[in-house]
Amino acid sequence: MVKKANKKWKICIDFTDLNRACPKDRSPLQRIDHLVDTTTGHELLSFMDALSGYRQIKMHVEDEEKTLSIMEHGTYCYKVMPFVLKNTGVTYQQLVNKVFKHQMGRSVEAYVDDMVVKSLKADKHTSDLAETFATLKKYNMRLNPNKCAFDVT
């Protein structure tokens, strides 16, 4: 266990062998410079960060045992995707792309767990945010309020 900067504890498990055995998902991540360019000309932006984004993805039951860890007080398996697995970032990006498929490019841009709600006109921003929050609620996705900034010009 390691204490993080925010004073919370984090379990550290070495998944080197599991990552070595897993094939790499070759799906490309978005180009961050392209995502930044797509916000040009928008009157209002809101920046949002998913709270423990990767840990919002449940593991397939048959894959849980692959994350088995033996500790002093018992044997444990991850029920949600741990951050350190090889394809975690790409898997999460694919989830976000699927969840926001009707908004991507129009009013939402996302890079893994970071999202931007963009509105060409300021008076439409509230409805763009409402649509985004409805999608987040539908899929039980949570945001980290400490890392969100709304109505940025």
N, C-alpha and C positions, 0 to 999 in steps of 0.2 A: 504494500500500500504506500502511496505517495501523496503528500499533501499538496494540493494545487494552490495557485496564487490567490484564489477566492476563498481559501481556508477549507474547502471541501476535500474529501478524500477520494482518491482514484486507485482502482485496482490495476496493477500492471502485470500482464501475463505475456510470456514470450510465445508468439504464434509463428516463429520462424519456420519450423518444419511444416506446419499446415499451409502457410503461404507458399512455400517451395513446392508443395504437392498440388496446389490449385492452379489451373490454367488462368492466364491473364485475360481479362475481358478487354478486348481491343476497341470497344466503343469509345469514340473520342469525347473529351470534355469540350465545352464551349470555349471559344477563344475570348479571353477576358477583355481584350482591346475592342473586339467586335461588340461585346455587350455594352461597354462604356459608350461607344459611338452611337448605339441605338437610342440612347437617352437624349441626344442632342436635339434641341428644339422643343423639348417638353417643358411646360410651365411649372409643373409640380412633380416632385419625386418623393417617395417614401421608401426608406431602406429598412429591411427586416432581416432578422437572423433567426433561423430555426433553433429552438431550445433542444439541445442534445439530439440534433437531427438524426444522426445515424442510429441512435438508440430508440428511434420511433419505428424502426423496421424489424418486424418479428422474424426470427430464424425459422426455417422449416424444421419441424419437429425431428425429422430424421437426421438433420445436420447439427442439432444441439450437442450431441455426444462428441462431435469433432472439436468442440470448444471446451471439453472437459478439463477441469483443473482440480487437483487434489490439494486440499489445505488442511491445516491443523484440526479444524473442527468439522470436516466433512468433504464431500465431493460435490462440485458445483459445475453447472453448464450455463452458458449464456442462452437466454430465451429471446434476446434481442441482439441485433448485429453489433459486435464490438468494433470500435473505431479502427483498430489495427489490422483488420483483415485486408488482404490484397485488393479486392475489388469493391471495398466499401464506398469510396467516393463515386465511382462510376455507377454503382447500384443506386445510390441515393439520388444522383443526377437523373437517372432514368425514371425513378419514382416521381421526382418533381416535374419532369417533362410530361409524364402521363397525367398527373393530378391537375396541372395547370395548362393542359394542351389547348384549351379554348381561349386562354389569355396570353400564352407565350407569344412574344413578338408584338402583340397589340398593346397590352397594358401591363404585362409582367415580363421581367427578364430574371433569370436565375442562374447562379453559378453555385452548384452543390447546395449548401444550406444558406446561402445569402441570396436574398430576393430584393428586387426593386419594382415597386409599382410606379408606373410612369403615366402621366396624363398630358396630352397635348394642350388641353385647356384646363385652367385651374378649377373652373366650375364643375368639371366632370370627375375630379379627383375623389370626391367623397363616394361616388357610385363605383369607381374603379376599386377603391379600398373595400367597399361593402362586398363586392363580388369576390375579391380575394379572401376576405375574412369568412365568407360563406363557404368557399372551397376549403379553406383551412379547417373550418369546423366540421364539414362533411367527412373529411378524412382524419379527423382527430389529431391534426398537426398543431403543435404549440410553438409559440415564439418566445424568444428571450427578450423581455421588455428593456433590459439594460443595454441591449445592442440594437435597438430600433430607433429610427429618427423619422418623424412624419412631417409632411408639408414642407419639404426642402425646395427652395427655388434654385 
